[in-house]
C-alpha cells in the first residue's frame, strides 16, 4: 500500500465531472448537451455558497483548431437561489451565459510558452501585449477535458455577488440601505475605487 508524501494534499474531486477524451475531438464540430443531477447540484450549491441550484445545463460545441488546440464554447443555463444581502430572503436568479475555453496537451503548452517568451524578449522595450485566451490553453489531464468543471467555473463567475430582493430599493428609499447596496455594486464593478478611498482616508489620518 503506497503512502502519500508528507505535506501533500490531494485535490478535491469535482462535484460535477463530465470527461471528454481529447482524441475524440476533431476539426469537425462535435455538439453535446450536459445537465447536472440533483445530487451534483446540491454539492455544487455548497461549493459555490448559494442556497440551491434548481437546474444547471449547457449546450457545448468542441472542435480542434490548427496547432492541436481544442476549443470548447457553449451556452450555460442555471436557476440559482441565493440569500438577499439585506434581508436574507431567498432570491431566485436565472443565469444564461455564453462561455469559451481552450485546451492542449502539455507538450503543446510548453511550445506556446517558449514562443511567448521569445516574443516578449524581442519586445523588451515595448508595451507587453495582452495574450489572447487561445494562446494560453489549459492542460489536458490524462488526455481528458472536464467540460462539467469548465461550466462550473464560468457559473461561479456569473453569480451575482450582491443579490437583492426585487423591489427592496423602492420600499427602503431614504433609509440609506439602498444607497449602501448601490455603493457595494459600484465597488464590485470597480474594485480599484475601494483602494483609492482607503489611501485617501489613510493620508487624511496621517495629517
C-alpha positions as a Markdown table, in Angstrom:
| # | Residue | x | y | z |
|---|---|---|---|---|
| 1 | Unk | 0.0 | 0.0 | 0.0 |
| 2 | Unk | 1.6 | 3.3 | -1.1 |
| 3 | Unk | 1.7 | 6.2 | 1.3 |
| 4 | Unk | 1.2 | 9.8 | 0.4 |
| 5 | Unk | 4.2 | 12.1 | 0.7 |
| 6 | Unk | 4.2 | 14.2 | 3.9 |
| 7 | Unk | 2.8 | 17.6 | 3.3 |
| 8 | Unk | 0.9 | 16.8 | 0.1 |
| 9 | Unk | -2.8 | 17.5 | -0.2 |
| 10 | Unk | -5.0 | 15.5 | -2.6 |
| 11 | Unk | -7.0 | 17.7 | -4.9 |
| 12 | Unk | -10.7 | 17.5 | -4.2 |
| 13 | Unk | -12.9 | 15.5 | -6.6 |
| 14 | Unk | -15.0 | 17.8 | -8.8 |
| 15 | Unk | -18.7 | 17.8 | -7.8 |
| 16 | Unk | -19.8 | 17.6 | -11.5 |
| 17 | Unk | -17.3 | 15.9 | -13.7 |
| 18 | Unk | -18.1 | 15.2 | -17.4 |
| 19 | Unk | -14.9 | 13.9 | -19.1 |
| 20 | Unk | -14.3 | 14.1 | -22.9 |
| 21 | Unk | -11.4 | 12.1 | -24.5 |
| 22 | Unk | -9.4 | 14.8 | -26.3 |
| 23 | Unk | -8.5 | 12.2 | -29.0 |
| 24 | Unk | -12.2 | 12.0 | -30.0 |
| 25 | Unk | -12.3 | 15.8 | -30.8 |
| 26 | Unk | -11.6 | 16.5 | -34.4 |
| 27 | Unk | -11.8 | 19.6 | -36.7 |
| 28 | Unk | -15.4 | 18.7 | -37.3 |
| 29 | Unk | -17.6 | 20.3 | -34.7 |
| 30 | Unk | -18.9 | 18.0 | -32.0 |
| 31 | Unk | -22.1 | 19.1 | -30.2 |
| 32 | Unk | -23.5 | 17.8 | -27.0 |
| 33 | Unk | -25.7 | 18.8 | -24.1 |
| 34 | Unk | -25.0 | 18.1 | -20.4 |
| 35 | Unk | -27.1 | 18.6 | -17.3 |
| 36 | Unk | -26.2 | 18.2 | -13.6 |
| 37 | Unk | -28.1 | 15.7 | -11.5 |
| 38 | Unk | -29.9 | 16.6 | -8.3 |
| 39 | Unk | -27.1 | 15.2 | -6.1 |
| 40 | Unk | -24.5 | 17.1 | -8.2 |
| 41 | Unk | -26.4 | 20.3 | -7.9 |
| 42 | Unk | -26.6 | 20.0 | -4.1 |
| 43 | Unk | -22.9 | 19.5 | -3.9 |
| 44 | Unk | -22.2 | 22.5 | -6.2 |
| 45 | Unk | -24.5 | 24.7 | -4.2 |
| 46 | Unk | -22.4 | 24.0 | -1.1 |
| 47 | Unk | -19.2 | 24.7 | -3.0 |
| 48 | Unk | -20.4 | 28.0 | -4.5 |
| 49 | Unk | -22.1 | 29.2 | -1.4 |
| 50 | Unk | -25.6 | 29.5 | -2.7 |
| 51 | Unk | -28.8 | 28.3 | -1.2 |
| 52 | Unk | -29.8 | 26.0 | -4.1 |
| 53 | Unk | -29.3 | 25.2 | -7.7 |
| 54 | Unk | -32.6 | 24.1 | -9.2 |
| 55 | Unk | -31.2 | 23.4 | -12.6 |
| 56 | Unk | -27.9 | 23.5 | -14.4 |
| 57 | Unk | -27.2 | 22.6 | -18.0 |
| 58 | Unk | -25.1 | 23.5 | -21.0 |
| 59 | Unk | -25.1 | 23.1 | -24.8 |
| 60 | Unk | -21.5 | 22.8 | -26.0 |
| 61 | Unk | -19.5 | 22.6 | -29.2 |
| 62 | Unk | -16.0 | 21.2 | -29.3 |
| 63 | Unk | -13.6 | 21.2 | -32.2 |
| 64 | Unk | -9.8 | 21.0 | -32.8 |
| 65 | Unk | -8.1 | 24.1 | -34.2 |
| 66 | Unk | -4.8 | 24.4 | -36.0 |
| 67 | Unk | -1.9 | 23.7 | -33.7 |
| 68 | Unk | -3.8 | 20.9 | -31.9 |
| 69 | Unk | -5.6 | 23.3 | -29.6 |
| 70 | Unk | -9.1 | 22.2 | -28.7 |
| 71 | Unk | -11.8 | 24.9 | -28.4 |
| 72 | Unk | -14.9 | 24.5 | -26.3 |
| 73 | Unk | -17.7 | 27.0 | -26.4 |
| 74 | Unk | -21.2 | 26.8 | -25.2 |
| 75 | Unk | -24.3 | 28.3 | -23.6 |
| 76 | Unk | -24.9 | 27.7 | -19.9 |
| 77 | Unk | -28.3 | 27.9 | -18.2 |
| 78 | Unk | -28.9 | 27.8 | -14.5 |
| 79 | Unk | -31.6 | 28.5 | -11.9 |
| 80 | Unk | -30.0 | 29.7 | -8.7 |
| 81 | Unk | -31.4 | 30.7 | -5.3 |
| 82 | Unk | -29.3 | 32.9 | -3.1 |
| 83 | Unk | -30.0 | 34.8 | 0.1 |
| 84 | Unk | -30.7 | 38.6 | -0.2 |
| 85 | Unk | -27.7 | 40.5 | 1.2 |
| 86 | Unk | -30.1 | 42.8 | 3.1 |
| 87 | Unk | -33.0 | 40.6 | 4.4 |
| 88 | Unk | -31.6 | 37.1 | 3.8 |
| 89 | Unk | -34.9 | 36.3 | 1.9 |
| 90 | Unk | -34.4 | 33.8 | -1.0 |
| 91 | Unk | -33.6 | 35.5 | -4.3 |
| 92 | Unk | -34.1 | 33.4 | -7.5 |
| 93 | Unk | -31.9 | 34.2 | -10.5 |
| 94 | Unk | -32.0 | 32.8 | -14.0 |
| 95 | Unk | -28.5 | 32.7 | -15.5 |
| 96 | Unk | -27.9 | 32.4 | -19.2 |
| 97 | Unk | -24.3 | 32.9 | -20.2 |
| 98 | Unk | -22.0 | 32.0 | -23.1 |
| 99 | Unk | -18.5 | 30.8 | -22.3 |
| 100 | Unk | -15.4 | 29.5 | -24.0 |
| 101 | Unk | -12.3 | 27.5 | -23.1 |
| 102 | Unk | -9.1 | 26.2 | -24.8 |
| 103 | Unk | -7.1 | 23.0 | -24.1 |
| 104 | Unk | -3.9 | 21.5 | -25.3 |
| 105 | Unk | -1.5 | 18.7 | -24.3 |
| 106 | Unk | 1.4 | 19.7 | -22.0 |
| 107 | Unk | 4.0 | 19.5 | -24.8 |
| 108 | Unk | 2.0 | 22.0 | -26.9 |
| 109 | Unk | 1.6 | 24.3 | -23.9 |
| 110 | Unk | 5.4 | 24.3 | -23.4 |
| 111 | Unk | 5.9 | 25.2 | -27.0 |
| 112 | Unk | 3.4 | 28.1 | -26.7 |
| 113 | Unk | 5.1 | 29.3 | -23.6 |
| 114 | Unk | 8.5 | 29.3 | -25.3 |
| 115 | Unk | 7.1 | 31.2 | -28.2 |
| 116 | Unk | 5.6 | 33.8 | -25.9 |
| 117 | Unk | 8.9 | 34.1 | -24.0 |
| 118 | Unk | 10.8 | 34.7 | -27.2 |
| 119 | Unk | 8.3 | 37.2 | -28.4 |
| 120 | Unk | 8.4 | 39.2 | -25.2 |
| 121 | Unk | 12.2 | 39.1 | -25.3 |
| 122 | Unk | 12.1 | 40.8 | -28.7 |
| 123 | Unk | 9.6 | 43.3 | -27.3 |
| 124 | Unk | 11.5 | 44.1 | -24.1 |
| 125 | Unk | 11.4 | 47.8 | -24.7 |
| 126 | Unk | 7.8 | 47.8 | -26.0 |
| 127 | Unk | 4.5 | 47.6 | -24.3 |
| 128 | Unk | 3.7 | 43.9 | -23.3 |
| 129 | Unk | 0.8 | 42.7 | -25.4 |
| 130 | Unk | -2.3 | 41.1 | -23.8 |
| 131 | Unk | -2.4 | 37.4 | -24.7 |
| 132 | Unk | -5.5 | 36.0 | -26.5 |
| 133 | Unk | -7.1 | 33.3 | -24.4 |
| 134 | Unk | -6.4 | 30.8 | -27.2 |
| 135 | Unk | -2.7 | 31.4 | -26.7 |
| 136 | Unk | -2.9 | 30.3 | -23.0 |
| 137 | Unk | -4.8 | 27.0 | -23.1 |
| 138 | Unk | -5.5 | 24.8 | -20.1 |
| 139 | Unk | -3.5 | 21.5 | -19.9 |
| 140 | Unk | -5.2 | 18.2 | -20.6 |
| 141 | Unk | -5.5 | 15.9 | -17.6 |
| 142 | Unk | -4.7 | 12.3 | -18.6 |
| 143 | Unk | -5.8 | 13.2 | -22.1 |
| 144 | Unk | -9.2 | 14.3 | -20.9 |
| 145 | Unk | -11.2 | 17.6 | -20.9 |
| 146 | Unk | -13.6 | 18.0 | -17.9 |
| 147 | Unk | -16.4 | 20.1 | -19.5 |
| 148 | Unk | -18.5 | 19.8 | -16.4 |
| 149 | Unk | -15.9 | 21.6 | -14.3 |
| 150 | Unk | -15.5 | 24.2 | -17.1 |
| 151 | Unk | -19.2 | 25.0 | -16.9 |
| 152 | Unk | -19.0 | 25.3 | -13.0 |
| 153 | Unk | -16.0 | 27.7 | -13.2 |
| 154 | Unk | -17.9 | 30.0 | -15.5 |
| 155 | Unk | -21.1 | 29.7 | -13.4 |
| 156 | Unk | -19.1 | 30.9 | -10.3 |
| 157 | Unk | -18.0 | 34.0 | -12.3 |
| 158 | Unk | -21.6 | 34.6 | -13.4 |
| 159 | Unk | -23.1 | 34.6 | -9.9 |
| 160 | Unk | -24.5 | 37.9 | -8.5 |
| 161 | Unk | -22.2 | 38.9 | -5.6 |
| 162 | Unk | -24.8 | 41.2 | -4.1 |
| 163 | Unk | -28.2 | 39.5 | -4.7 |
| 164 | Unk | -31.1 | 41.8 | -3.6 |
| 165 | Unk | -34.8 | 41.0 | -3.3 |
| 166 | Unk | -36.8 | 42.6 | -6.1 |
| 167 | Unk | -38.4 | 45.9 | -5.1 |
| 168 | Unk | -36.3 | 46.3 | -2.0 |
| 169 | Unk | -34.7 | 49.6 | -3.2 |
| 170 | Unk | -38.1 | 51.3 | -3.7 |
| 171 | Unk | -39.5 | 50.3 | -0.2 |
| 172 | Unk | -36.3 | 51.3 | 1.5 |
| 173 | Unk | -35.8 | 54.6 | -0.3 |
| 174 | Unk | -34.4 | 57.2 | 2.1 |
| 175 | Unk | -33.2 | 54.7 | 4.7 |
| 176 | Unk | -29.7 | 54.5 | 3.3 |
| 177 | Unk | -29.8 | 50.7 | 2.7 |
| 178 | Unk | -30.4 | 51.0 | -1.0 |
| 179 | Unk | -27.6 | 53.6 | -1.3 |
| 180 | Unk | -25.3 | 51.2 | 0.5 |
| 181 | Unk | -26.2 | 48.4 | -1.9 |
| 182 | Unk | -25.6 | 50.7 | -4.9 |
| 183 | Unk | -22.2 | 51.6 | -3.4 |
| 184 | Unk | -21.3 | 48.0 | -3.0 |
| 185 | Unk | -22.3 | 47.3 | -6.6 |
| 186 | Unk | -20.2 | 50.2 | -7.8 |
| 187 | Unk | -17.2 | 48.8 | -5.9 |
| 188 | Unk | -17.8 | 45.4 | -7.4 |
| 189 | Unk | -17.6 | 46.9 | -10.8 |
| 190 | Unk | -14.5 | 49.0 | -9.9 |
| 191 | Unk | -12.6 | 47.4 | -7.1 |
| 192 | Unk | -9.8 | 50.0 | -7.5 |
| 193 | Unk | -12.2 | 52.6 | -6.2 |
| 194 | Unk | -12.1 | 51.0 | -2.8 |
| 195 | Unk | -8.3 | 51.1 | -2.8 |
| 196 | Unk | -8.3 | 54.8 | -3.8 |
| 197 | Unk | -10.8 | 55.6 | -0.9 |
| 198 | Unk | -8.6 | 53.7 | 1.6 |
| 199 | Unk | -5.4 | 55.6 | 0.5 |
| 200 | Unk | -7.3 | 58.9 | 0.8 |
| 201 | Unk | -8.6 | 58.1 | 4.3 |
| 202 | Unk | -5.1 | 56.9 | 5.4 |
| 203 | Unk | -3.5 | 60.1 | 4.1 |
| 204 | Unk | -6.0 | 62.3 | 5.9 |
| 205 | Unk | -5.5 | 60.4 | 9.2 |
| 206 | Unk | -1.7 | 61.0 | 9.0 |
| 207 | Unk | -2.0 | 64.8 | 8.6 |
